Amino acid sequence: MNFKDYIRVIPDFPQPGISFKDITTLLNDGEKYRQTIDELKKMVSHMKIDLIAGPEARGFVVGAPLAYALGVGFVPIRKSGKLPSDTIEIEYDLEYGKDRLAMHSDAIKPGQNVLIADDLLATGGTISTSVQLVKQLGGNIAGAAFLIELADLNGRAKLPGVDIVSLVTY
């Protein structure tokens, strides 16, 4: 299956010059969504994975069903102030400012192998911050899985030594 056929490309969103890759057209087709998760499952089958962590919000729609398919747990990574229990947080740079990501401080046990899953690898800022959170709790990075990778933005450079799989590359 050519997954690009099910990803809508919206020019000049959210600003002129950006070509937004909209996965909602893939997600709203149950069979294509299942095929997407099944294909990602195959792509990560060589990795030793105890947990999957996904940053909000689209990391949830990739990571949670992938965790279910693999029979492992899922750990949400959220914006600061959104998790109800004790958290660890890391600030990271955005294109126009800063933000913070958080994870429950008891979400990962030392030595667990964690796959980071998200819809998109672009510049790598969110994912490298997610990696730092996992490592801060003593987790090992098993790899990272994405529906889409924007190769020209070179997000891989921020993830040295991480085994990365991408379903579609633009």
N, C-alpha and C positions, 0 to 999 in steps of 0.2 A: 504494500500500500504506500502511495506517495502522500505522506502526512501534510506536505505543503498544500495539497489540494484542499485541505480542510481548515487551514489557518488563513483568516482574513487579514489582508494587509491594508492598513489605513494610512494614506499619505498625509503628511503635515499634521500629525497628532502625536503628542500634545502640543507641539509647536512646529513652526515651519522647518522643513528639512528633515524631520524625524519620520521614519516609516514604521508605524506601530504594528507589531505582530499580535493580532487579536486571537486568542485561543478559545474564546467563547463559542465560536462556530464549530470547533472540534468537540468541546465539552458537551454541547447540547445534542449531539448524536450519540446515543448510548452505545451502539456497536463500535463506532470509531473511537470513542473514549476507552472502551474496554480493550480494543486492539492497541491503543496507545500505551496503556498500563501494562498489558501483556508483553509488548515489545520492550519496554523499559525493564521489565522483570528479566527478560532474556539477556539484556545488555549488562545487567549487574549480577548475573548469576555466578560469575567467577569470584565475586567479592564475599568476604566473610562479614556479614551484617547482623548485628544484634538489635539495632534501633535505626529508625529513620527520623531525621530532624528536618523540618521545613519552615522557612520564614513566611510570615503572613503576607498576603493572603493567598496568593496563587500557589505558594509552596504547599499549602494545605491540600489543594485539589490535585496535586501531583503526589505528594509524599504520603498522605493518609491512605489512598487506595493502593499505592505501591507497597506500603507496609502491610496492609491487609493481604495482598496477593502473596507476599513473602512470608507471612505468618510471624511478623516481628512488630514491636511497639512503635508508636509514633510520638515524637516530641515536638510541640509547637514552639516556634521562635516568634516572639511578638514584639510589638513596639513597647516602649517603656510605659509602665502603669497599667497594662492590660492583663497581667497575670495575677491571680488572687493570693498566692503564697510567696514565701521568700524567693527572691530572684538574684541572679547575677546579671549585670548589664555592661555593655560596651558601646561607647560612642563611636560613630563613624562619619566620614565626610560624604555629603551629597553633592550634586553638581552646584547647588546654590545654598549651601548651609550644612547643617549637621543633624544627625538623628541618633537614636539609641535603640539597640535591640536587646531583648531580655529573654531569659530562660529560667525556669524554676531551678533553684539550686540543688534540688534532689532528683532532677530529671534523668541524669546520666550517672552511672556508677563507674568509678575508675576502672579502666581496662576494657570497657564496652566498645565495640566497633560500630561506628555511626556513619551512615550514609546521609549526606546532605542532598535534599531533593527540592527542586524549584522548577518553575515554568521556563525561566530564561536566564542564561548567562550572558551578561552584557559587559560592563566594566569590571565586574567581580567584587565590588565593594560590599554588597549585602552578603555574598557568599563567604568572602574572606572573614567578615565579622562573625558569621555563623560558625565558621571553622574555629575561630578564636574562643567563642563561647564553649563549644564542645571540648576543646583542649583544656580550657580553664577548669572544667569539671573532671578532668582526667580521662576523658574519652579519646579513643583513637579514631582518626578519620579513615574510614573504609574506602571512601570515594565520594563523588558527586555526580548526580544524574539530572539532566535537564531535558525538557521537551525541545527547546530552541537554544541555539548558540549563535550569537552575533559575532562572527569570527573577526571582523574588522575592528571591533572594540577591544580585542585582546584581553578578555577577562581571565584567561588561563594564566597569564603572567602573574596575577595576584594569588594564584593557587599552586605554588611550586610543590612538586611531589605528590599532588592529589591525582588519583586515577579518575578521569573525567569522561563521562559518556553523554552524548547528545543525540537525540532522535533526529533533529533537523538542524542544518547549519545554513545560515544566510551570510 
